[in-house]
Amino acid sequence: MKYPSLGDLWKLDTIAKSRPIKTNGQSRILGRFRQLFPLTFFPDELLIEELRVVWVKKMGPWTTEIVSIMATDIACVYASRGLVIGQIHIKSLTGGPEIRIDKIFGSHAYRARNLIEGIALASREGLKVEETNLESEKAGLIRAGEVRSSLFSH
């Protein structure tokens, strides 16, 4: 019998069952965000896929570092913005790699945060936003991950 008090094994079992693995082994790219070129000479890139978040960190002309966090391992997402530029910080649940990108457009920082929160909710809680159209799936995940501004008004 399976009881909720089994802890980690029960959580792992529910996470594994919540979203079926794609048969072709590939997940679609839902969002692509880059740093601003004049502010950084080698701009980093943030790729948001259905099952993971990938950070392509360019350290030189032919040198790149790739960090990826699976959607089930996302602990929290921070985003902040100024007038023009913003930053995004993604922490891993396992204490592994962290993704921190600054000097991106401010509106892109919030859009990326909403999208990452949406895929984290979809992968952990079993939220189904399976659409044949990529844009409608992306809009559904953004809606699921956004913070309502009415929560902050008094």
Helices and strands as residue ranges (DSSP letters): G 4-6, H 8-18, E 29-34, E 45-49, E 52-58, E 64-70, G 71-73, E 74-81, E 85-92, E 99-105, H 106-125, H 134-145, G 149-151
